Amino acid sequence: MRVAMRNVMSLRQSFAFSLLVGLCLCGAASAQGEGPDLIFRKSTVFKWLTPNDKLATYGLDDPVVEGVACWYTVPERGGIAGAFGVAEEVSDVSLACRQYGPIKFKEKSEQGDVVFRERRSLIFKKMQIVRGCDAKRNVLVYMVYSDRLIEGSPKNSTSSVPVQPWGATGDTPKCGDWIRE
């Protein structure tokens, strides 16, 4: 009986600690500044007493390349772990990037620079959107993937944005001119 009582108390302490860590991480993420814009969510798995599993689509502007935005869709787990923000999310992410105005480069960058990074589990997994330049074709190339501290995931998605003139502006920048050698 005492052993069972100790196990229940230990389980309660573990749950309380997980909840506290999850709340701290959520607060830290929102304190870092603006994140992506939630466009919409759709439920994929109904759960009776806890939040449903969902697919969520987000949009974000490239912080270095004005006139380009990316949209990505990620699964979001429901259930008890999802409700408290401690569920490890799967690595399935889709990506689409488009030019929505005149392209202007704000600064030089490296091939594979991170455009956006987000945690997909409490500690070990993160999703990243990175940018590169195909200088030969004057095309920006974006890739999304997830990685873990110990092992990565081969699941990824790629999108490209040809750098083209927009409206009456005649000058089309060359993405290769904005990559650090």
N, C-alpha and C positions, 0 to 999 in steps of 0.2 A: 504494500500500500504506500509506504514512504517513498519507494523507488518510483512508483507511478506518479506521485505528487511532485517529486523532484524533476521528473521528465516534463511534466506539464509546466512547471515554473521555468525550466530552462527553455522550453519552446516559446513561452510568452516573452522571455527576455530577448531571445533571438528575433522574434517578430518585431518587438519594440525597437530594437537596434536597427533592423533592416528598414523599418518605417522612418526612423530618424535620419539615417544615411540617405535614403531616397529623397526625403524632403529637403535636406541640405543640398543635394546635387541639383534638384529642380530649382532651388533658389539661386544657386551659383550660375546655372545656365541662363536664367533670365537676367541676371545682373550683368552678364557679359555684353549685353547690347541687343540690337535687333537681330532676330533670326529670320528664317524664311517665313513667307506668308502662307497660312493655311488656305488653300483654295476650296477644298471640300473633303468630306470623309464618307465612305460607304461601308456599312456593316457587311461582313462576310460570314460570320458564325454567330448565331444567336446563343446567348448564355442567360439563364434564368435570373440569377441573383447578382451577377457581377457584370461589368461592362463587356460588350460584345467585342470580338475580334473585328478589325476594320482595315480597310485600305485608305490611306490618306495621301492626298496630292498637295504638294507645296510648290511655291514659286519663289525664286530669288534672283536678284540682279548680280551679275558678275561685278565684284568690287573694283576690279582694275580695268575692265573693258566696258565703257559706257555704251549703251545701245544693245547689249546682249543679256538675255535672261535664260535661266534654266528652270525646268519644272521636273520634279521627280515624284514618284509614287512609292511609298513604303508600306509594308504591313505593320500594323500596330496590334500587339497582343492585348486581349482583354483579361478577364478572370481576376483573381485576387492579386496576383503578381503585377498584372498590367495596371490595375487600379492604383497600386502604390508606386508604380514606376520602377519596379525591380525586375521585370520580366526581360529575359534575353531575347531580343528581336532577331528574326531570321535575316539572312543576307540578300534576299530577293529585292532588288531595287531597279526601277526603270527610270530612264533619263531622256529628256528632250530639251535641246537648247536652240534658241532662235534669235535672229536679229530683229529688234522691234523699233529701231531708230538708227540715226547715223552713228557709226562706230567711231569712238574716240578712245585711244589708249591713254590712260592716266599716268602710267609709269612702266618701266621695263620690268620683265619678270623672267623666271626660269622656266624651262620645259618641265611640265609636271607640277607646277605650283598649285597649292591647295586653294580652291575657291571657297569651299565650305566643308566643315567637319562636324559630325554629330555622334554622340555616344549612342550605341545600340544595345548596351547592357550596363549593368551597374558599375563594372570595373574594366573588363577586358576587351570589349569589342567596340569599334567605331566605324562609321561610314564616312567616306570622303569623296568629294567631287574635285577632280583635278583638271587643269587646263594645259594644253600644249598648242603648238603652232606647226602646221604643215606649210612651211615657207614656200615650197615649190608650187603649191596650188593656192596659196594665200587663203588658207582655211584654218579657223580655230577648231580644235578638237577637244572635247570634254569627255571624261571617263568617270564613272561612279563605281566604287568597289567598297567592300568592307574588309577589315583586317582585325585580327586578334593578337593579343600579346604573344601567344605561343604559336598559333597557326592561322593563316589567312584563309580567305574564301576565294575560289576561282570564279564565283558569280560576279558578273560585272555588266555594265551597259555603257555604250559609247554613243555620242551625238556630235555632229559637226555643224559649224556655222561658216559658210563662205563669207568672206569680207567683201561686201559689195557696196556700190554707191547707194545713197538713200536720198530720194527726192532730187532737188536741184543741185545738191552739192556735187561737184565734179571730182574732187579729190578722194581717192579710195586709199586708205592707209594700207601698208603692207605689214602683216603680222610679224614677219621675220625681222623687221626693223626694230621690234619691241621686245625681242628675246635677248637676254644677256648671254654673251659668248663665254 
